[in-house]
Amino acid sequence: MKITDDCIACGSCEPVCPVGAISEGEEHYVIDPNVCVECKGYYDEPQCAAACPSDAIVKA
């Protein structure tokens, strides 16, 4: 998963990540691709994308 420049830095994605792959970046939140598992083994769909109000989280 990847957070695009459409991110409004609201922080709604960070607490829903089951593996802690999301953190606050300089301009907006970022997803560490080495940690992200796209919620496989936890949920049926990526929770960060579902929680994002600006649809800024897409498959990388």
C-alpha positions in Angstrom: 0.0 0.0 0.0 1.1 3.6 -0.6 -0.1 6.9 0.6 -0.4 9.5 -2.2 0.0 13.3 -2.1 -3.8 13.5 -1.6 -3.2 12.7 2.1 -4.6 15.4 4.4 -2.5 14.1 7.4 -5.5 13.4 9.5 -3.9 10.3 11.1 -7.0 8.1 10.8 -4.9 5.4 9.0 -2.1 5.0 11.6 -4.0 3.4 14.5 -5.8 0.8 12.3 -2.6 -0.7 10.9 -2.2 -4.1 12.6 1.6 -4.2 12.0 2.5 -0.6 12.7 3.6 0.1 9.1 2.2 3.7 9.0 4.0 6.7 10.5 3.8 10.5 10.2 6.1 11.7 7.4 7.3 15.3 6.7 4.4 16.3 4.5 1.9 13.4 5.1 1.7 9.9 6.5 3.8 7.2 4.9 3.7 3.4 4.8 6.9 1.4 5.2 6.7 -1.1 2.3 9.0 -3.5 4.2 6.5 -3.8 7.0 3.2 -3.5 5.3 1.4 -6.8 4.7 -1.8 -5.3 3.2 -3.6 -6.7 6.2 -3.2 -10.2 4.9 -3.7 -12.6 7.8 -5.5 -9.9 9.8 -8.4 -8.5 7.7 -10.1 -9.1 4.3 -9.1 -5.7 3.0 -6.4 -3.1 3.9 -7.8 -1.2 6.9 -5.8 2.0 6.2 -7.6 2.4 2.8 -10.9 1.8 4.4 -10.2 4.4 7.1 -8.9 7.1 4.8 -11.4 10.0 4.3 -9.5 11.4 1.3 -9.0 8.1 -0.6 -5.3 8.7 -0.6 -4.2 5.1 0.1 -3.8 2.9 -3.0 -2.1 -0.4 -3.8 1.6 0.2 -4.5 
